[in-house]
């Protein structure tokens, strides 16, 4: 049972932001410090990637584990209320993500997905290595 009323839960969920999140800021700082310049939330590309470097044809999505259905992640558990709604919603998000990645790859872009839990779980050195390896490949 949810501890909030429907109106309270609705307000809480509206407060979840999709841009300029802390995980995004961490990834951007690593790239900036490594000398990479990028554009944010490029609407002209499929899926509006969080970070895009058109010159290098690289895009990075920084995904929240819950909203994008990260497999085998403790942060991606379906709520116990309105199970059918959440399963359908997250399944649509996963399918849309797959389609956006496929469309970007067809345009010649390399795509990297960084998960919220990776930023918290891994050391900054490991995340930096992952990002730099992606940028130079």
MIMARMI-556928 format. One record per residue: residue number from 1; residue in three letters; y, x, z of N, C-alpha, C, CB in turn. Coordinates in Angstrom, 3 decimals. Glycine has a CB too. Layout:
BEGIN
+-----+---------+----------+----------+----------+----------+----------+----------+----------+----------+----------+----------+----------+----------+
| num | residuo |      n_y |      n_x |      n_z |     ca_y |     ca_x |     ca_z |      c_y |      c_x |      c_z |     cb_y |     cb_x |     cb_z |
+-----+---------+----------+----------+----------+----------+----------+----------+----------+----------+----------+----------+----------+----------+
| NUM |     ALA |        Y |        X |        Z |        Y |        X |        Z |        Y |        X |        Z |        Y |        X |        Z |
...
+-----+---------+----------+----------+----------+----------+----------+----------+----------+----------+----------+----------+----------+----------+
This chain:
BEGIN
+-----+---------+----------+----------+----------+----------+----------+----------+----------+----------+----------+----------+----------+----------+
| num | residuo |      n_y |      n_x |      n_z |     ca_y |     ca_x |     ca_z |      c_y |      c_x |      c_z |     cb_y |     cb_x |     cb_z |
+-----+---------+----------+----------+----------+----------+----------+----------+----------+----------+----------+----------+----------+----------+
|   1 |     UNK |   -1.184 |    0.837 |    0.000 |    0.000 |    0.000 |    0.000 |    1.246 |    0.881 |    0.000 |   -0.001 |   -0.952 |    1.215 |
|   2 |     UNK |    2.189 |    0.521 |   -0.828 |    3.432 |    1.271 |   -0.926 |    4.299 |    1.015 |    0.308 |    4.194 |    0.892 |   -2.212 |
|   3 |     UNK |    4.929 |    2.044 |    0.815 |    5.777 |    1.907 |    1.999 |    7.171 |    1.409 |    1.643 |    5.877 |    3.237 |    2.729 |
|   4 |     UNK |    7.505 |    1.377 |    0.351 |    8.807 |    0.900 |   -0.101 |    8.682 |   -0.471 |   -0.730 |    9.430 |    1.880 |   -1.092 |
|   5 |     UNK |    9.772 |   -1.221 |   -0.708 |    9.820 |   -2.481 |   -1.444 |    9.920 |   -2.147 |   -2.928 |   11.027 |   -3.378 |   -0.977 |
|   6 |     UNK |    9.743 |   -3.138 |   -3.768 |    9.825 |   -2.924 |   -5.214 |   11.197 |   -2.375 |   -5.601 |    9.545 |   -4.238 |   -5.970 |
|   7 |     UNK |   12.250 |   -2.915 |   -5.005 |   13.602 |   -2.451 |   -5.324 |   13.822 |   -1.010 |   -4.863 |   14.644 |   -3.372 |   -4.679 |
|   8 |     UNK |   13.337 |   -0.686 |   -3.661 |   13.480 |    0.677 |   -3.152 |   12.699 |    1.660 |   -4.013 |   13.009 |    0.761 |   -1.696 |
|   9 |     UNK |   11.477 |    1.305 |   -4.381 |   10.659 |    2.185 |   -5.220 |   11.332 |    2.386 |   -6.567 |    9.238 |    1.605 |   -5.409 |
|  10 |     UNK |   11.873 |    1.343 |   -7.125 |   12.570 |    1.430 |   -8.404 |   13.750 |    2.398 |   -8.304 |   13.055 |    0.038 |   -8.852 |
|  11 |     UNK |   14.508 |    2.301 |   -7.216 |   15.640 |    3.204 |   -7.013 |   15.163 |    4.656 |   -6.904 |   16.427 |    2.804 |   -5.747 |
|  12 |     UNK |   14.109 |    4.884 |   -6.130 |   13.568 |    6.239 |   -5.951 |   13.135 |    6.812 |   -7.298 |   12.372 |    6.229 |   -4.961 |
|  13 |     UNK |   12.431 |    6.027 |   -8.095 |   11.940 |    6.526 |   -9.387 |   13.096 |    6.802 |  -10.354 |   10.962 |    5.512 |  -10.012 |
|  14 |     UNK |   14.178 |    6.030 |  -10.265 |   15.339 |    6.282 |  -11.129 |   16.031 |    7.594 |  -10.775 |   16.338 |    5.129 |  -11.024 |
|  15 |     UNK |   15.831 |    8.079 |   -9.570 |   16.459 |    9.322 |   -9.141 |   15.759 |   10.560 |   -9.707 |   16.477 |    9.391 |   -7.632 |
|  16 |     UNK |   14.557 |   10.389 |  -10.255 |   13.820 |   11.509 |  -10.840 |   14.502 |   11.887 |  -12.152 |   12.305 |   11.146 |  -11.070 |
|  17 |     UNK |   14.987 |   13.096 |  -12.222 |   15.747 |   13.547 |  -13.383 |   14.838 |   14.249 |  -14.391 |   16.879 |   14.485 |  -12.948 |
|  18 |     UNK |   15.204 |   14.129 |  -15.655 |   14.409 |   14.733 |  -16.712 |   15.005 |   16.007 |  -17.274 |   14.222 |   13.761 |  -17.809 |
|  19 |     UNK |   16.231 |   16.311 |  -16.890 |   16.898 |   17.507 |  -17.415 |   17.437 |   18.340 |  -16.264 |   18.042 |   17.124 |  -18.388 |
|  20 |     UNK |   17.523 |   19.645 |  -16.510 |   18.107 |   20.589 |  -15.557 |   17.381 |   20.579 |  -14.208 |   19.580 |   20.269 |  -15.349 |
|  21 |     UNK |   16.071 |   20.465 |  -14.271 |   15.265 |   20.476 |  -13.051 |   15.150 |   21.913 |  -12.538 |   13.852 |   19.863 |  -13.310 |
|  22 |     UNK |   14.747 |   22.058 |  -11.302 |   14.604 |   23.400 |  -10.729 |   13.589 |   24.236 |  -11.526 |   14.170 |   23.305 |   -9.248 |
|  23 |     UNK |   12.414 |   23.697 |  -11.890 |   11.494 |   24.508 |  -12.709 |   12.124 |   24.957 |  -14.028 |   10.221 |   23.717 |  -12.998 |
|  24 |     UNK |   12.890 |   24.080 |  -14.668 |   13.570 |   24.470 |  -15.910 |   14.552 |   25.604 |  -15.654 |   14.304 |   23.267 |  -16.527 |
|  25 |     UNK |   15.302 |   25.506 |  -14.586 |   16.294 |   26.539 |  -14.272 |   15.624 |   27.890 |  -14.012 |   17.130 |   26.123 |  -13.051 |
|  26 |     UNK |   14.463 |   27.880 |  -13.370 |   13.731 |   29.128 |  -13.120 |   13.320 |   29.765 |  -14.448 |   12.478 |   28.866 |  -12.233 |
|  27 |     UNK |   12.765 |   28.966 |  -15.347 |   12.331 |   29.480 |  -16.654 |   13.540 |   30.001 |  -17.431 |   11.595 |   28.373 |  -17.470 |
|  28 |     UNK |   14.622 |   29.249 |  -17.427 |   15.820 |   29.674 |  -18.162 |   16.373 |   30.984 |  -17.620 |   16.896 |   28.592 |  -18.093 |
|  29 |     UNK |   16.372 |   31.151 |  -16.320 |   16.885 |   32.396 |  -15.717 |   16.046 |   33.594 |  -16.156 |   16.892 |   32.292 |  -14.171 |
|  30 |     UNK |   14.732 |   33.414 |  -16.165 |   13.850 |   34.505 |  -16.596 |   14.160 |   34.885 |  -18.043 |   12.356 |   34.097 |  -16.451 |
|  31 |     UNK |   14.281 |   33.890 |  -18.915 |   14.568 |   34.168 |  -20.321 |   15.945 |   34.823 |  -20.489 |   14.496 |   32.872 |  -21.142 |
|  32 |     UNK |   16.928 |   34.292 |  -19.785 |   18.287 |   34.837 |  -19.895 |   18.327 |   36.285 |  -19.441 |   19.274 |   34.000 |  -19.069 |
|  33 |     UNK |   17.691 |   36.558 |  -18.292 |   17.665 |   37.924 |  -17.768 |   16.932 |   38.886 |  -18.701 |   17.012 |   37.942 |  -16.397 |
|  34 |     UNK |   15.996 |   38.353 |  -19.490 |   15.265 |   39.189 |  -20.454 |   16.043 |   39.348 |  -21.764 |   13.882 |   38.583 |  -20.740 |
|  35 |     UNK |   17.206 |   38.715 |  -21.860 |   18.051 |   38.890 |  -23.039 |   17.890 |   37.820 |  -24.106 |   17.773 |   40.203 |  -23.642 |
|  36 |     UNK |   17.135 |   36.778 |  -23.836 |   16.942 |   35.709 |  -24.819 |   18.013 |   34.651 |  -24.649 |   15.541 |   35.080 |  -24.683 |
|  37 |     UNK |   18.570 |   34.208 |  -25.777 |   19.560 |   33.142 |  -25.774 |   18.923 |   31.921 |  -26.415 |   20.868 |   33.565 |  -26.527 |
|  38 |     UNK |   19.225 |   30.777 |  -25.906 |   18.492 |   29.575 |  -26.267 |   19.402 |   28.363 |  -26.254 |   17.319 |   29.361 |  -25.324 |
|  39 |     UNK |   18.887 |   27.276 |  -26.747 |   19.553 |   25.978 |  -26.693 |   18.711 |   25.066 |  -25.822 |   19.756 |   25.369 |  -28.126 |
|  40 |     UNK |   19.376 |   24.135 |  -25.141 |   18.692 |   23.200 |  -24.254 |   18.574 |   21.826 |  -24.892 |   19.425 |   23.097 |  -22.920 |
|  41 |     UNK |   17.425 |   21.191 |  -24.687 |   17.207 |   19.800 |  -25.071 |   17.677 |   19.509 |  -26.496 |   17.921 |   18.880 |  -24.103 |
|  42 |     UNK |   17.100 |   20.220 |  -27.446 |   17.507 |   20.119 |  -28.847 |   16.960 |   18.823 |  -29.442 |   17.011 |   21.351 |  -29.661 |
|  43 |     UNK |   17.861 |   17.865 |  -29.638 |   17.456 |   16.530 |  -30.099 |   16.970 |   16.502 |  -31.538 |   18.602 |   15.577 |  -29.954 |
|  44 |     UNK |   17.332 |   17.504 |  -32.323 |   16.915 |   17.526 |  -33.724 |   15.459 |   17.957 |  -33.898 |   17.816 |   18.452 |  -34.513 |
|  45 |     UNK |   14.820 |   18.417 |  -32.820 |   13.409 |   18.825 |  -32.885 |   12.527 |   17.757 |  -32.238 |   13.199 |   20.198 |  -32.184 |
|  46 |     UNK |   11.312 |   17.587 |  -32.747 |   10.403 |   16.590 |  -32.162 |   10.193 |   16.833 |  -30.672 |    9.052 |   16.610 |  -32.885 |
|  47 |     UNK |   10.302 |   15.788 |  -29.881 |   10.056 |   15.882 |  -28.450 |   11.218 |   16.404 |  -27.637 |    8.896 |   16.739 |  -28.216 |
|  48 |     UNK |   12.338 |   16.736 |  -28.290 |   13.509 |   17.286 |  -27.613 |   13.091 |   18.375 |  -26.612 |   14.291 |   16.162 |  -26.894 |
|  49 |     UNK |   12.644 |   19.520 |  -27.106 |   12.165 |   20.587 |  -26.212 |   13.210 |   20.982 |  -25.170 |   11.771 |   21.814 |  -27.027 |
|  50 |     UNK |   12.723 |   21.342 |  -23.987 |   13.616 |   21.765 |  -22.912 |   14.386 |   23.019 |  -23.309 |   12.823 |   22.017 |  -21.624 |
|  51 |     UNK |   13.690 |   23.940 |  -23.979 |   14.297 |   25.204 |  -24.396 |   13.869 |   25.478 |  -25.837 |   13.878 |   26.387 |  -23.441 |
|  52 |     UNK |   14.829 |   25.829 |  -26.684 |   14.504 |   26.124 |  -28.080 |   15.269 |   27.362 |  -28.535 |   14.835 |   24.914 |  -28.993 |
|  53 |     UNK |   14.555 |   28.215 |  -29.247 |   15.169 |   29.374 |  -29.890 |   14.826 |   29.242 |  -31.372 |   14.654 |   30.763 |  -29.269 |
|  54 |     UNK |   15.707 |   28.586 |  -32.108 |   15.435 |   28.278 |  -33.515 |   15.251 |   29.535 |  -34.359 |   16.561 |   27.441 |  -34.091 |
|  55 |     UNK |   16.029 |   30.571 |  -34.053 |   15.961 |   31.812 |  -34.818 |   14.553 |   32.408 |  -34.775 |   16.981 |   32.825 |  -34.279 |
|  56 |     UNK |   13.911 |   32.323 |  -33.609 |   12.554 |   32.856 |  -33.447 |   11.480 |   31.801 |  -33.652 |   12.399 |   33.465 |  -32.075 |
|  57 |     UNK |   11.908 |   30.549 |  -33.867 |   10.997 |   29.407 |  -34.015 |   10.068 |   29.292 |  -32.799 |   10.164 |   29.546 |  -35.313 |
|  58 |     UNK |   10.690 |   29.281 |  -31.619 |    9.966 |   29.155 |  -30.352 |   10.559 |   27.990 |  -29.562 |   10.036 |   30.486 |  -29.524 |
|  59 |     UNK |    9.684 |   27.191 |  -28.973 |   10.141 |   26.129 |  -28.079 |    9.295 |   26.147 |  -26.811 |   10.064 |   24.738 |  -28.775 |
|  60 |     UNK |    9.930 |   25.749 |  -25.720 |    9.251 |   25.709 |  -24.425 |    9.502 |   24.345 |  -23.793 |    9.744 |   26.863 |  -23.486 |
|  61 |     UNK |    8.427 |   23.727 |  -23.369 |    8.506 |   22.513 |  -22.579 |    8.175 |   22.888 |  -21.141 |    7.539 |   21.402 |  -23.125 |
|  62 |     UNK |    8.993 |   22.448 |  -20.204 |    8.723 |   22.648 |  -18.781 |    8.337 |   21.273 |  -18.259 |    9.979 |   23.268 |  -17.993 |
|  63 |     UNK |    7.029 |   21.067 |  -18.077 |    6.504 |   19.740 |  -17.756 |    6.234 |   19.558 |  -16.272 |    5.238 |   19.489 |  -18.529 |
|  64 |     UNK |    6.578 |   18.380 |  -15.786 |    6.194 |   17.975 |  -14.442 |    4.731 |   17.565 |  -14.456 |    7.091 |   16.817 |  -13.925 |
|  65 |     UNK |    3.975 |   18.027 |  -13.506 |    2.529 |   17.790 |  -13.491 |    2.191 |   16.302 |  -13.419 |    1.893 |   18.516 |  -12.314 |
|  66 |     UNK |    2.903 |   15.558 |  -12.591 |    2.619 |   14.125 |  -12.454 |    2.920 |   13.386 |  -13.747 |    3.434 |   13.520 |  -11.304 |
|  67 |     UNK |    4.107 |   13.549 |  -14.271 |    4.561 |   12.753 |  -15.415 |    3.808 |   13.073 |  -16.699 |    6.036 |   12.969 |  -15.637 |
|  68 |     UNK |    3.298 |   14.284 |  -16.817 |    2.627 |   14.683 |  -18.057 |    1.125 |   14.846 |  -17.890 |    3.215 |   15.973 |  -18.567 |
|  69 |     UNK |    0.587 |   14.412 |  -16.749 |   -0.852 |   14.360 |  -16.556 |   -1.547 |   15.709 |  -16.609 |   -1.443 |   13.479 |  -17.570 |
|  70 |     UNK |   -1.048 |   16.680 |  -15.854 |   -1.656 |   18.013 |  -15.840 |   -3.073 |   17.922 |  -15.270 |   -0.791 |   19.011 |  -15.007 |
|  71 |     UNK |   -4.055 |   18.320 |  -16.064 |   -5.458 |   18.229 |  -15.635 |   -5.751 |   19.201 |  -14.503 |   -6.400 |   18.505 |  -16.814 |
|  72 |     UNK |   -6.582 |   18.759 |  -13.588 |   -7.042 |   19.564 |  -12.453 |   -5.897 |   20.066 |  -11.582 |   -7.848 |   20.741 |  -12.951 |
|  73 |     UNK |   -4.860 |   19.280 |  -11.457 |   -3.710 |   19.666 |  -10.637 |   -3.527 |   18.621 |   -9.542 |   -2.409 |   19.804 |  -11.504 |
|  74 |     UNK |   -3.331 |   19.095 |   -8.330 |   -3.177 |   18.175 |   -7.199 |   -1.893 |   17.355 |   -7.296 |   -3.192 |   18.950 |   -5.890 |
|  75 |     UNK |   -0.905 |   17.823 |   -8.035 |    0.347 |   17.098 |   -8.186 |    0.243 |   15.956 |   -9.204 |    1.443 |   18.054 |   -8.598 |
|  76 |     UNK |   -0.856 |   15.873 |   -9.912 |   -1.004 |   14.892 |  -10.989 |   -1.868 |   13.697 |  -10.592 |   -1.597 |   15.556 |  -12.206 |
|  77 |     UNK |   -1.942 |   13.396 |   -9.320 |   -2.759 |   12.270 |   -8.866 |   -2.059 |   10.950 |   -9.139 |   -3.074 |   12.400 |   -7.373 |
|  78 |     UNK |   -2.841 |    9.986 |   -9.610 |   -2.332 |    8.645 |   -9.889 |   -2.056 |    7.937 |   -8.560 |   -3.345 |    7.827 |  -10.761 |
|  79 |     UNK |   -0.910 |    7.252 |   -8.435 |   -0.631 |    6.498 |   -7.206 |   -1.698 |    5.427 |   -6.959 |    0.764 |    5.843 |   -7.285 |
|  80 |     UNK |   -1.829 |    5.024 |   -5.724 |   -2.861 |    4.051 |   -5.349 |   -2.451 |    2.609 |   -5.619 |   -3.199 |    4.205 |   -3.891 |
|  81 |     UNK |   -1.186 |    2.385 |   -5.931 |   -0.745 |    1.041 |   -6.295 |   -0.450 |    1.016 |   -7.782 |    0.505 |    0.611 |   -5.474 |
|  82 |     UNK |   -0.669 |   -0.128 |   -8.396 |   -0.427 |   -0.329 |   -9.829 |   -1.138 |    0.736 |  -10.658 |    1.082 |   -0.309 |  -10.128 |
|  83 |     UNK |   -2.396 |    0.948 |  -10.352 |   -3.192 |    2.014 |  -10.984 |   -3.217 |    1.875 |  -12.508 |   -4.628 |    1.997 |  -10.439 |
|  84 |     UNK |   -3.436 |    0.664 |  -12.993 |   -3.525 |    0.464 |  -14.442 |   -2.213 |    0.836 |  -15.138 |   -3.890 |   -0.994 |  -14.756 |
|  85 |     UNK |   -1.098 |    0.444 |  -14.523 |    0.216 |    0.760 |  -15.084 |    0.389 |    2.275 |  -15.202 |    1.343 |    0.154 |  -14.210 |
|  86 |     UNK |    0.111 |    3.000 |  -14.108 |    0.331 |    4.446 |  -14.109 |   -0.624 |    5.163 |  -15.050 |    0.180 |    5.000 |  -12.704 |
|  87 |     UNK |   -1.873 |    4.724 |  -15.105 |   -2.821 |    5.358 |  -16.024 |   -2.356 |    5.201 |  -17.467 |   -4.228 |    4.757 |  -15.850 |
|  88 |     UNK |   -1.910 |    3.991 |  -17.807 |   -1.441 |    3.742 |  -19.173 |   -0.179 |    4.552 |  -19.475 |   -1.169 |    2.241 |  -19.380 |
|  89 |     UNK |    0.744 |    4.575 |  -18.536 |    2.003 |    5.302 |  -18.734 |    1.753 |    6.789 |  -18.947 |    2.936 |    5.097 |  -17.534 |
|  90 |     UNK |    0.955 |    7.377 |  -18.096 |    0.703 |    8.819 |  -18.196 |   -0.125 |    9.134 |  -19.439 |   -0.019 |    9.334 |  -16.930 |
|  91 |     UNK |   -1.054 |    8.247 |  -19.792 |   -1.825 |    8.442 |  -21.027 |   -0.894 |    8.424 |  -22.246 |   -2.918 |    7.345 |  -21.166 |
|  92 |     UNK |    0.092 |    7.537 |  -22.251 |    1.076 |    7.507 |  -23.358 |    1.880 |    8.798 |  -23.386 |    2.032 |    6.289 |  -23.217 |
|  93 |     UNK |    2.271 |    9.290 |  -22.223 |    3.024 |   10.552 |  -22.167 |    2.198 |   11.704 |  -22.734 |    3.443 |   10.866 |  -20.717 |
|  94 |     UNK |    0.928 |   11.768 |  -22.346 |    0.045 |   12.839 |  -22.832 |   -0.094 |   12.757 |  -24.346 |   -1.350 |   12.752 |  -22.161 |
|  95 |     UNK |   -0.300 |   11.555 |  -24.858 |   -0.459 |   11.371 |  -26.297 |    0.823 |   11.741 |  -27.040 |   -0.854 |    9.923 |  -26.611 |
|  96 |     UNK |    1.975 |   11.330 |  -26.504 |    3.259 |   11.663 |  -27.118 |    3.481 |   13.180 |  -27.105 |    4.413 |   10.943 |  -26.382 |
|  97 |     UNK |    3.119 |   13.840 |  -26.003 |    3.251 |   15.300 |  -25.928 |    2.412 |   15.976 |  -27.009 |    2.830 |   15.810 |  -24.534 |
|  98 |     UNK |    1.172 |   15.528 |  -27.169 |    0.290 |   16.107 |  -28.196 |    0.896 |   15.943 |  -29.588 |   -1.107 |   15.446 |  -28.147 |
|  99 |     UNK |    1.423 |   14.761 |  -29.861 |    2.014 |   14.492 |  -31.174 |    3.257 |   15.354 |  -31.401 |    2.372 |   12.999 |  -31.305 |
| 100 |     UNK |    4.086 |   15.484 |  -30.380 |    5.287 |   16.317 |  -30.508 |    4.935 |   17.779 |  -30.756 |    6.149 |   16.199 |  -29.253 |
| 101 |     UNK |    3.945 |   18.280 |  -30.053 |    3.509 |   19.669 |  -30.250 |    2.973 |   19.860 |  -31.667 |    2.426 |   20.057 |  -29.210 |
| 102 |     UNK |    2.172 |   18.905 |  -32.114 |    1.629 |   18.986 |  -33.476 |    2.761 |   18.980 |  -34.506 |    0.655 |   17.812 |  -33.744 |
| 103 |     UNK |    3.744 |   18.109 |  -34.329 |    4.877 |   18.047 |  -35.261 |    5.674 |   19.351 |  -35.260 |    5.799 |   16.874 |  -34.902 |
| 104 |     UNK |    5.891 |   19.919 |  -34.096 |    6.612 |   21.191 |  -34.010 |    5.834 |   22.307 |  -34.698 |    6.877 |   21.559 |  -32.543 |
| 105 |     UNK |    4.530 |   22.348 |  -34.490 |    3.709 |   23.379 |  -35.132 |    3.728 |   23.223 |  -36.652 |    2.263 |   23.315 |  -34.611 |
| 106 |     UNK |    3.759 |   21.984 |  -37.134 |    3.851 |   21.750 |  -38.574 |    5.178 |   22.249 |  -39.139 |    3.680 |   20.263 |  -38.879 |
| 107 |     UNK |    6.202 |   22.268 |  -38.300 |    7.508 |   22.798 |  -38.707 |    7.577 |   24.321 |  -38.577 |    8.614 |   22.160 |  -37.871 |
| 108 |     UNK |    6.476 |   24.928 |  -38.095 |    6.420 |   26.382 |  -37.978 |    6.831 |   26.937 |  -36.631 |    7.269 |   26.980 |  -39.006 |
| 109 |     UNK |    6.963 |   26.085 |  -35.640 |    7.363 |   26.533 |  -34.303 |    6.152 |   26.908 |  -33.460 |    8.172 |   25.444 |  -33.595 |
| 110 |     UNK |    6.327 |   27.941 |  -32.635 |    5.365 |   28.260 |  -31.588 |    5.782 |   27.462 |  -30.364 |    5.307 |   29.814 |  -31.285 |
| 111 |     UNK |    4.805 |   26.866 |  -29.678 |    5.094 |   25.989 |  -28.554 |    4.413 |   26.525 |  -27.294 |    4.632 |   24.541 |  -28.855 |
| 112 |     UNK |    5.167 |   26.560 |  -26.204 |    4.628 |   26.931 |  -24.910 |    4.932 |   25.809 |  -23.925 |    5.216 |   28.288 |  -24.420 |
| 113 |     UNK |    3.920 |   25.412 |  -23.161 |    4.107 |   24.435 |  -22.099 |    3.973 |   25.173 |  -20.777 |    3.076 |   23.253 |  -22.205 |
| 114 |     UNK |    5.017 |   25.096 |  -19.963 |    5.003 |   25.668 |  -18.624 |    4.923 |   24.496 |  -17.660 |    6.275 |   26.571 |  -18.348 |
| 115 |     UNK |    3.929 |   24.516 |  -16.790 |    3.724 |   23.426 |  -15.843 |    4.472 |   23.692 |  -14.548 |    2.235 |   23.230 |  -15.562 |
| 116 |     UNK |    4.962 |   22.638 |  -13.958 |    5.690 |   22.706 |  -12.688 |    4.904 |   23.491 |  -11.636 |    5.988 |   21.292 |  -12.172 |
| 117 |     UNK |    3.605 |   23.257 |  -11.529 |    2.803 |   23.928 |  -10.503 |    2.675 |   25.429 |  -10.770 |    1.415 |   23.297 |  -10.427 |
| 118 |     UNK |    2.763 |   25.850 |  -12.027 |    2.693 |   27.278 |  -12.338 |    3.889 |   28.021 |  -11.761 |    2.621 |   27.494 |  -13.852 |
| 119 |     UNK |    5.010 |   27.383 |  -11.772 |    6.226 |   28.016 |  -11.293 |    6.164 |   28.206 |   -9.789 |    7.453 |   27.189 |  -11.677 |
| 120 |     UNK |    5.593 |   27.256 |   -9.106 |    5.514 |   27.345 |   -7.655 |    4.326 |   28.182 |   -7.196 |    5.427 |   25.958 |   -7.056 |
| 121 |     UNK |    3.238 |   28.106 |   -7.948 |    1.998 |   28.753 |   -7.529 |    1.975 |   30.236 |   -7.898 |    0.804 |   28.046 |   -8.155 |
| 122 |     UNK |    2.477 |   30.557 |   -9.049 |    2.426 |   31.941 |   -9.515 |    3.660 |   32.696 |   -9.062 |    2.301 |   31.998 |  -11.043 |
| 123 |     UNK |    3.494 |   33.984 |   -8.980 |    4.657 |   34.807 |   -8.661 |    5.579 |   34.825 |   -9.879 |    4.233 |   36.261 |   -8.250 |
| 124 |     UNK |    6.815 |   35.143 |   -9.628 |    7.791 |   35.218 |  -10.720 |    7.370 |   36.282 |  -11.731 |    9.207 |   35.528 |  -10.171 |
| 125 |     UNK |    6.742 |   37.359 |  -11.254 |    6.291 |   38.410 |  -12.171 |    5.277 |   37.884 |  -13.172 |    5.690 |   39.572 |  -11.391 |
| 126 |     UNK |    4.335 |   37.057 |  -12.699 |    3.319 |   36.499 |  -13.600 |    3.949 |   35.535 |  -14.600 |    2.221 |   35.781 |  -12.795 |
| 127 |     UNK |    4.875 |   34.710 |  -14.121 |    5.554 |   33.777 |  -15.016 |    6.398 |   34.542 |  -16.032 |    6.435 |   32.795 |  -14.214 |
| 128 |     UNK |    7.067 |   35.585 |  -15.587 |    7.870 |   36.405 |  -16.491 |    6.988 |   37.011 |  -17.578 |    8.603 |   37.516 |  -15.713 |
| 129 |     UNK |    5.832 |   37.530 |  -17.193 |    4.902 |   38.106 |  -18.176 |    4.460 |   37.067 |  -19.192 |    3.676 |   38.698 |  -17.473 |
| 130 |     UNK |    4.143 |   35.876 |  -18.708 |    3.705 |   34.796 |  -19.604 |    4.807 |   34.453 |  -20.610 |    3.314 |   33.537 |  -18.788 |
| 131 |     UNK |    6.035 |   34.339 |  -20.133 |    7.146 |   33.983 |  -21.013 |    7.453 |   35.095 |  -22.012 |    8.388 |   33.669 |  -20.189 |
| 132 |     UNK |    7.474 |   36.326 |  -21.547 |    7.785 |   37.447 |  -22.445 |    6.674 |   37.617 |  -23.486 |    7.971 |   38.763 |  -21.636 |
| 133 |     UNK |    5.417 |   37.500 |  -23.068 |    4.299 |   37.570 |  -24.023 |    4.450 |   36.496 |  -25.105 |    2.940 |   37.400 |  -23.287 |
| 134 |     UNK |    4.834 |   35.301 |  -24.707 |    5.033 |   34.218 |  -25.675 |    6.167 |   34.553 |  -26.632 |    5.326 |   32.893 |  -24.954 |
| 135 |     UNK |    7.233 |   35.122 |  -26.113 |    8.402 |   35.406 |  -26.951 |    8.127 |   36.502 |  -27.969 |    9.581 |   35.803 |  -26.085 |
| 136 |     UNK |    7.293 |   37.486 |  -27.614 |    7.090 |   38.607 |  -28.554 |    5.885 |   38.411 |  -29.470 |    6.920 |   39.900 |  -27.782 |
| 137 |     UNK |    5.077 |   37.395 |  -29.233 |    3.901 |   37.217 |  -30.108 |    4.280 |   36.683 |  -31.456 |    2.896 |   36.287 |  -29.472 |
+-----+---------+----------+----------+----------+----------+----------+----------+----------+----------+----------+----------+----------+----------+
